[in-house]
Amino acid sequence: MLRVAVIGSGPSGVYTAQTLVGQEDVPDIEVYVLDRLPCPYGLVRYGVAPDHEKIKSLQNNLRTVLEHPRVHFLGNVAVGAAGVGLRELREMFHAVVFCVGAATDRHLNIPGEELPGSHPATDFVAWYSAHPDAAADGFTLTARSAVVIGVGNVAVDVARMLSRGAAELAATDMPQGALGALADSRVEDVWMVGRRGPSQAKFTTKELRELGALPGTQVLVRPEELALDPAYRDPGGLPAPVRRNIEVLRDWAERPVERAAGMGRARRIHLRFFLRPVEILGDPATGVRAVRFERTAPDGRGGVAGTGEFEDVQGQLVLRSVGYRGLPQPGLPFDETTGTVPHAAGRVLRDGEPDPGVYVAGWIKRGPTGVIGTNRPCAKETATSLLADAAGLARRAVAADPVAALERAGARPVPWRGWLAIEAAEAERGRELGRGTVKLADWAGLLRAARSVMVGR
């Protein structure tokens, strides 16, 4: 029996497991999916916005794989410097596949970035998604104006969540603390700002259109900024998704500005382009008060150049959404330039040569690109490499009981039944609050629920 450890239970990890156990001609494989958190599904649980129920329903597909008789989910297992090391894992498993994603945000590297009130957008996402590492009271939302730096789907998500009414979010699984803070939010203006033009924005049309469908919210676009983009004036040569984005923006730019009267508590989302952040203004005592941007212009080579003209956008909350970056994994080689682990078709390379039995898939393999579905072919490539190596890998002796070996190494794994107990506790929490399922947002609550069915193990 070939035993494989997959590190990470997000889409790339689960798709890797699915490929490994789905080979009819290779039946003798068991996969142990290890995750630092006691809950599975990775960014599908902790990165997809709570009001995106259709995308979140992907959990049902991932669940089917994790309930396969030869796939074993083990949560609450830290791997690396703070947990079980690669050397120990290789004594327990014939192969180890790292599917750990890109775990940190890219920095702007501008003055004022660390002022109070300036946060990575992913911290905000983690908070409203009930990630147990997020501070439960991290966002009180007393700001009147919020600046979101970036024009990708994460930026659109946080702009939408800042603008959506709490009554609409009560039906989601958002934790109660975040729901209450959004209900009390004083944010009236959300500025979403990109350094380049609309044809280079990374959001999808579906996400973009959702901004225009928010009740009581105006989306404001400046025609003169759109017109700076040569592709905006002549979009015929653009890919179809980008052309659709341009059409939505053009429609908004041509609409008359609605009057706030009669709209109740109106909010405004300002989409700005060709502005590059150069400084976050404020002080350590009172926090952020504005972001200083330099106006940019197309440079004729597909990029932009500064014009020397500056504009300050007022805001007491800044959310930075300019991409992700992988982190070095203890025991693995790492390319600092790309933020990935060197590999050949998923086989980890040390000094240019494959390291037998060690593999990567997902963002730590290819960088933070693509959508959820992109992980499927990426995972399949890695799993195919592993299966080609299986005969040689299986010759090595490993621990007879991987779970017992993990426990001897200091881990306290939460098995699948522990996760099912967390699900039950979240459903009960929702009933108590008169809502649907409501996520548990703290480590203590998650582990207490998980261990309620593990007594005497």
C-alpha positions in Angstrom: 0.0 0.0 0.0 1.4 3.4 -1.1 0.7 6.0 1.5 0.7 9.7 0.4 0.5 12.8 2.6 -1.1 15.8 0.9 -0.4 19.0 2.8 -3.4 21.3 2.4 -7.1 20.6 2.0 -8.0 23.3 -0.4 -8.9 22.6 -4.1 -5.4 21.8 -5.2 -4.9 19.3 -2.4 -8.3 17.7 -2.8 -7.9 17.5 -6.6 -4.5 15.8 -6.1 -6.1 13.2 -3.7 -8.9 12.7 -6.2 -6.5 11.9 -9.0 -4.5 9.6 -6.9 -7.3 7.4 -5.6 -9.2 7.6 -8.9 -6.8 5.3 -10.9 -8.4 1.9 -11.4 -5.1 0.4 -12.4 -3.4 1.6 -9.2 -5.8 0.6 -6.4 -3.3 0.3 -3.5 -3.0 4.0 -2.6 -4.1 5.7 0.6 -4.1 9.5 0.9 -3.9 11.4 4.1 -4.9 15.0 3.6 -3.3 17.1 6.4 -4.3 20.7 7.2 -3.1 23.1 9.8 -6.8 24.1 10.5 -9.3 21.7 11.9 -11.6 22.5 9.0 -11.2 21.4 5.3 -11.7 23.2 2.0 -9.0 26.0 2.3 -9.9 29.2 0.5 -13.3 27.8 -0.5 -14.2 28.0 3.1 -12.0 31.0 4.1 -11.6 33.0 1.0 -14.9 32.9 -1.0 -17.2 35.7 0.1 -20.1 34.5 2.2 -22.7 35.9 -0.2 -21.3 33.8 -3.1 -23.3 30.7 -2.3 -22.8 29.1 -5.7 -19.0 29.1 -5.5 -19.1 28.0 -1.8 -21.2 25.0 -2.9 -18.0 23.6 -4.4 -17.4 22.3 -0.9 -19.9 19.6 -1.7 -17.7 18.3 -4.6 -14.6 18.5 -2.4 -16.5 16.7 0.4 -17.1 13.7 -1.9 -13.4 13.3 -2.3 -12.6 13.6 1.4 -15.2 11.0 2.2 -13.6 8.5 -0.2 -12.7 5.3 1.8 -9.0 5.6 0.9 -8.8 9.4 1.7 -8.3 10.4 5.3 -8.7 14.0 6.4 -6.6 15.0 9.4 -7.0 18.6 10.5 -5.1 20.5 13.2 -1.8 19.2 11.9 0.8 21.9 11.5 3.6 21.1 9.1 7.0 22.8 9.1 8.9 24.8 11.7 5.9 25.0 14.1 4.8 21.3 13.7 5.8 18.1 12.0 8.9 18.4 9.8 9.4 17.1 6.3 12.0 14.5 7.6 9.4 13.1 10.0 6.7 13.1 7.3 9.0 11.0 5.0 9.3 8.4 7.8 5.5 8.2 7.9 4.6 8.4 4.2 6.0 7.2 0.9 5.4 10.6 -0.7 4.5 14.1 0.4 2.7 16.6 -1.8 2.7 20.2 -0.7 -0.5 22.1 -1.7 0.0 25.1 0.7 -1.0 28.0 -1.6 0.5 31.5 -1.5 0.2 32.4 2.1 1.0 36.1 2.3 0.1 39.4 0.6 2.3 41.4 -1.6 3.4 44.7 -0.1 3.1 48.1 -1.6 6.4 49.1 -0.1 5.4 52.8 0.4 5.6 55.0 3.4 2.7 54.7 5.9 1.8 51.1 4.8 1.9 49.9 8.4 -0.2 52.7 10.0 -3.2 51.8 12.1 -6.2 51.4 9.8 -4.1 50.1 6.9 -4.5 46.3 6.4 -4.0 43.6 3.8 -7.4 42.9 2.2 -7.0 39.3 3.1 -7.1 40.2 6.8 -10.5 41.7 6.2 -11.6 38.6 4.2 -10.3 36.3 6.9 -12.3 38.3 9.5 -15.6 38.1 7.7 -15.0 34.5 6.7 -14.4 33.4 10.4 -10.8 32.3 9.9 -9.6 31.4 13.4 -6.3 33.3 13.0 -8.2 36.5 12.4 -8.8 38.9 15.3 -12.5 38.6 16.2 -12.8 42.4 16.9 -10.3 43.4 14.1 -12.6 45.7 12.2 -15.0 48.1 13.9 -15.8 50.1 10.7 -16.1 53.5 12.2 -14.5 55.0 9.0 -16.7 57.1 6.8 -14.5 56.4 3.7 -12.5 53.3 2.8 -9.8 52.9 0.1 -9.3 49.6 -1.5 -6.1 49.5 -3.5 -6.3 47.0 -6.3 -8.8 46.0 -9.1 -9.0 42.2 -8.9 -11.7 40.0 -7.6 -10.6 40.2 -4.0 -10.8 44.0 -4.2 -14.3 43.7 -5.6 -15.3 41.3 -2.9 -14.2 43.6 0.0 -15.7 46.7 -1.7 -19.0 44.8 -2.0 -18.9 43.5 1.6 -18.3 47.1 2.8 -21.3 48.3 0.8 -23.8 45.4 1.2 -26.5 45.7 3.9 -26.2 43.5 6.9 -29.8 42.3 6.5 -28.8 40.7 3.2 -25.8 39.0 4.9 -27.8 37.6 7.8 -28.7 34.6 5.6 -25.1 33.7 5.0 -22.7 31.8 7.3 -20.8 35.0 8.3 -19.8 34.9 12.0 -22.0 36.9 14.3 -19.3 39.4 15.3 -18.5 40.4 11.7 -22.2 40.6 10.9 -22.8 43.0 13.8 -19.8 45.2 12.9 -21.1 45.5 9.3 -24.6 46.3 10.6 -23.0 49.2 12.6 -20.7 50.3 9.8 -20.4 54.0 9.1 -18.7 53.5 5.7 -20.4 55.7 3.1 -17.7 55.9 0.4 -15.6 53.0 -1.0 -12.8 53.9 -3.4 -11.4 51.0 -5.4 -8.3 52.2 -7.2 -6.0 50.7 -9.8 -2.7 52.0 -11.1 -3.4 50.9 -14.7 -6.5 51.2 -17.0 -9.8 49.3 -17.2 -8.6 46.9 -19.9 -5.9 45.6 -17.5 -8.1 45.2 -14.4 -8.2 41.6 -13.1 -11.8 41.4 -11.9 -14.3 39.2 -13.7 -17.5 40.6 -15.3 -19.8 38.7 -13.0 -18.1 40.2 -9.9 -18.0 43.7 -11.4 -21.8 43.6 -12.3 -22.6 42.6 -8.7 -21.4 46.0 -7.5 -24.1 47.7 -9.7 -26.8 45.4 -8.3 -26.3 46.4 -4.6 -29.4 48.1 -3.1 -28.9 51.7 -2.1 -25.4 51.9 -3.7 -24.2 54.1 -6.6 -21.2 53.0 -8.7 -19.3 56.1 -9.9 -16.9 55.9 -12.8 -15.0 58.8 -14.4 -15.3 58.8 -18.2 -12.0 60.8 -18.5 -10.1 58.1 -16.7 -11.6 55.3 -18.8 -10.8 57.3 -22.0 -7.0 57.4 -21.1 -6.9 53.6 -21.9 -6.4 53.2 -25.7 -8.0 49.8 -25.5 -11.1 51.4 -24.0 -11.6 53.6 -27.0 -11.1 50.6 -29.4 -11.9 47.4 -27.5 -12.4 45.2 -30.6 -9.0 43.5 -30.2 -9.5 42.6 -26.5 -10.4 39.2 -25.2 -14.2 38.7 -24.8 -14.1 38.8 -20.9 -12.2 42.2 -21.0 -14.6 43.6 -23.6 -17.5 42.7 -21.3 -15.8 44.5 -18.4 -15.4 47.6 -20.7 -19.1 47.5 -21.6 -20.1 47.5 -18.0 -17.8 50.3 -17.1 -18.9 52.3 -20.2 -22.6 51.9 -19.2 -21.9 53.2 -15.6 -19.8 56.1 -16.9 -22.6 57.2 -19.2 -25.4 57.0 -16.6 -26.4 60.2 -14.8 -25.4 60.4 -11.2 -28.4 59.5 -9.0 -29.5 61.8 -6.2 -29.2 60.3 -2.7 -32.7 61.6 -1.7 -35.1 58.8 -1.2 -32.4 56.1 -1.2 -32.2 55.8 2.6 -28.6 55.4 3.7 -26.8 55.7 0.4 -23.4 54.3 -0.3 -21.1 55.1 -3.1 -18.4 52.9 -4.8 -15.9 55.0 -6.7 -13.9 53.0 -9.4 -10.7 54.9 -10.2 -8.0 54.1 -12.7 -4.5 55.3 -13.6 -3.6 56.2 -10.0 -0.5 54.6 -8.3 -0.3 54.7 -4.5 2.9 56.5 -3.3 2.1 57.1 0.4 -0.5 56.3 3.1 -1.0 59.5 5.1 -1.7 59.6 8.8 0.1 59.1 12.1 0.6 56.3 14.6 -1.7 57.9 17.1 -4.8 58.6 15.0 -4.2 56.2 12.1 -4.8 56.5 8.4 -6.5 59.7 7.0 -5.8 59.5 3.2 -3.8 57.8 0.5 -1.7 59.8 -1.8 -1.7 58.7 -5.4 0.4 59.7 -8.4 -1.5 60.0 -11.7 -0.2 57.5 -14.3 -0.6 57.4 -18.0 0.0 54.6 -20.6 3.6 54.4 -21.6 3.0 52.8 -25.0 4.6 49.5 -24.0 1.7 48.0 -22.1 2.6 49.6 -18.8 2.2 53.0 -17.2 4.5 55.8 -16.2 4.1 58.5 -13.5 3.0 61.9 -14.6 4.2 63.9 -11.5 0.6 64.9 -10.7 -0.7 63.8 -7.3 -4.1 63.3 -5.7 -5.1 62.5 -2.1 -8.1 60.3 -1.6 -9.5 60.6 1.9 -10.1 57.4 3.9 -9.8 56.2 7.4 -9.6 52.5 6.4 -7.2 51.2 3.7 -7.4 47.6 2.4 -4.4 46.6 0.2 -5.2 44.0 -2.5 -2.3 43.8 -4.8 -1.7 40.1 -5.0 -0.3 37.1 -3.1 3.1 35.5 -2.7 4.2 32.1 -1.6 6.3 31.6 1.5 9.4 29.4 1.9 8.5 25.9 3.2 10.9 24.5 5.8 12.9 21.7 4.2 12.0 22.7 0.7 14.0 24.7 -1.9 12.4 28.1 -2.7 12.6 30.5 -5.6 12.5 34.0 -4.0 11.9 35.7 -7.4 8.7 33.7 -8.2 7.6 32.8 -4.6 7.4 29.2 -5.7 9.1 25.8 -5.1 11.3 24.7 -8.1 9.8 21.7 -9.8 9.5 19.6 -12.9 5.9 18.5 -13.6 5.3 18.7 -9.8 8.4 16.9 -8.8 10.4 19.1 -6.3 13.9 19.9 -7.7 17.0 20.2 -5.5 19.9 21.6 -7.4 18.1 20.8 -10.6 17.4 17.1 -9.7 14.1 15.6 -8.5 13.9 15.0 -4.7 12.3 11.5 -4.6 8.9 11.4 -3.0 8.4 15.2 -2.6 6.0 17.1 -4.8 4.1 20.4 -5.1 0.7 21.4 -6.6 -1.3 24.6 -6.6 -0.1 28.2 -6.1 3.1 27.1 -4.3 3.9 25.2 -7.6 2.8 27.7 -10.3 2.3 31.0 -8.4 -1.0 32.8 -7.5 -2.6 32.6 -11.0 -5.9 31.2 -12.3 -9.3 30.5 -10.8 -10.4 27.5 -8.6 -10.8 25.3 -11.6 -7.2 25.9 -12.7 -6.1 23.8 -9.8 -7.5 20.6 -11.4 -5.1 20.2 -14.3 -2.3 21.5 -12.1 -3.0 18.8 -9.5 -3.5 16.1 -12.2 0.0 16.8 -13.6 1.6 16.4 -10.2 -0.4 13.3 -9.3 0.5 11.8 -12.7 4.2 12.3 -11.9 3.8 10.7 -8.5 2.0 7.7 -9.9 4.8 7.2 -12.5 7.2 7.1 -9.5 5.0 4.9 -7.4 6.8 1.6 -7.8 10.1 3.0 -6.6 8.5 5.0 -3.8 6.7 2.0 -2.4 9.9 0.1 -1.7 10.8 2.4 1.2 9.6 1.3 4.6 7.3 3.7 6.5 5.5 3.8 9.8 2.7 1.2 10.0 0.2 3.7 11.4 0.6 7.3 10.1 -2.0 8.7 12.6 -0.2 7.2 15.6 3.1 8.4 14.2 1.8 12.0 13.8 0.6 11.8 17.4 4.0 10.7 18.6 5.4 13.7 16.8 3.3 16.0 18.9 0.3 16.5 16.6 -3.3 16.2 17.8 -5.2 15.4 14.6 -8.8 16.2 14.1 -10.3 13.4 11.9 -13.3 13.7 9.6 -15.7 12.9 12.3 -14.3 15.9 14.3 -15.0 18.1 11.3 -18.6 16.8 11.1 -18.9 17.7 14.8 -17.8 21.3 13.9 -20.4 21.4 11.2 -23.1 20.3 13.7 -22.0 22.9 16.2 -22.1 25.7 13.5 -25.6 24.6 12.5 -26.7 24.7 16.2 -25.1 28.2 16.6 -27.2 29.4 13.7 -30.4 28.0 15.2 -29.6 29.8 18.5 -29.3 33.1 16.6 -32.3 32.6 14.3 -30.0 32.3 11.3 -28.8 29.5 9.0 -25.4 27.9 9.7 -23.1 30.4 11.4 -19.3 29.8 11.4 -17.4 29.4 14.6 -14.6 32.0 14.5 -12.1 30.9 17.1 -9.7 28.1 17.6 -11.1 27.2 21.1 -14.6 26.8 19.8 -13.6 24.8 16.8 -11.4 22.4 18.7 -14.0 22.1 21.5 -16.6 21.1 19.0 -14.3 18.7 17.2 -13.2 16.9 20.4 -16.7 16.5 21.7 -16.8 13.3 19.6 -13.2 12.3 20.1 -13.3 11.6 23.9 -11.6 8.4 24.8 -9.8 8.1 21.5 
